Each structure stands twice: as structure tokens, then as C-alpha cells.
Amino acid sequence: GRCEMEEGVPPRGTCQGMCPEEEVCERAKWNDFHALELRIPSTSYAGWTRERLAIKKHKRNIDSCDRHPTRLRTIGALTGTVDHMLGILDVEGVDFEDAYKLLWDRMRSVRSDLMIQRLLNRREATVMYEKMVRYHIVCSYELCERKASVKNPHGFDQKLNTEQP
């Protein structure tokens, strides 16, 4: 079938965007987009649609369809995705904590794509990991006073942040 892959051979992604087309369509049915996947308050992103701004979500349970080449991003697309996510933080008017909630999940999906395709030994993957680690270090500093609590259940969790990279 469409989702069957050759046994023992790591799949190679063919998706050139930040989010596979199939996922964008699925998420559109439920309007399942973070605010920063709908609009970024900067003229640099004028005209960008949700299809272009959407970033692949992390899935805990990966099935054979998720390993299909069209659902996996190329190493170039992954590099561009990490750079885009970190670039969002430089946009005036973007709340760091709100962006963190998006980036925390979407960086996990980048790491999943790298692992599924067995690309961790590539130089590009090392550079991406270095950027993600630096980002999580900055988060530890910037968000340390916004801890999760009864009043703020979605607040910052240092333990989860440290475990990410």
C-alpha cells in the first residue's frame, strides 16, 4: 500500500516545506494551527499563508504512514524549519513564552524526522542540534520565573525544557 516501506532501509524525506501537505490538510479540517502559524506580525512575512507558515507537529506514536517520504522533511527543509522557528523570536511583538509553546513541540518533530531518517550523523543535524540546545538554554533563563503552577498550568517546566535537546 501507500504507507508500506522497504524493510530495514531508512526512509528519505521528500517534503520540501516546513509541514507536509497531508498534515496541513488534516489540521485545516480542525483549524489546528498555533497563532504564529496563521500570522506573524512582521512585514517580512506579508503574504505568507498558513500552508507556508505551518510547522509539522510532533507525534508520539509514529506509524508506517508517518515514515512515508512525503511526510518526512528533507535535511534542507529541516534546516530551514529550525532557522524559521528561531527567526520568529526576533520579530517585534512576538511573545517569547507563546513562541516557546509552539517551538517546544515543533523542535521535537524536527528531531523525530532526523531520527526516523537516521540523519543524526550528518553535519547539518549537528548544527541544528546546537541551535536547539542554545535555544533551550536561553529559555531556561528567559522563562525561569514563569513556572507552571495551579494558576498557570501551561507555564514553563525546567525539567521538560532540559530534557528536550
HELIX and SHEET records of a PDB file:
HELIX    1   1 GLU A   21  LYS A   29  1                                   9    
HELIX    2   2 ALA A   35  GLU A   37  5                                   3    
HELIX    3   3 THR A   43  TYR A   45  5                                   3    
HELIX    4   4 ARG A   50  LEU A   53  1                                   4    
HELIX    5   5 SER A   64  ARG A   67  5                                   4    
HELIX    6   6 PRO A   69  ARG A   71  5                                   3    
HELIX    7   7 ILE A   75  ILE A   88  1                                  14    
HELIX    8   8 PHE A   96  ILE A  116  1                                  21    
HELIX    9   9 ARG A  123  GLU A  142  1                                  20    
HELIX   10  10 GLN A  158  GLU A  163  1                                   6    
END                                                                             
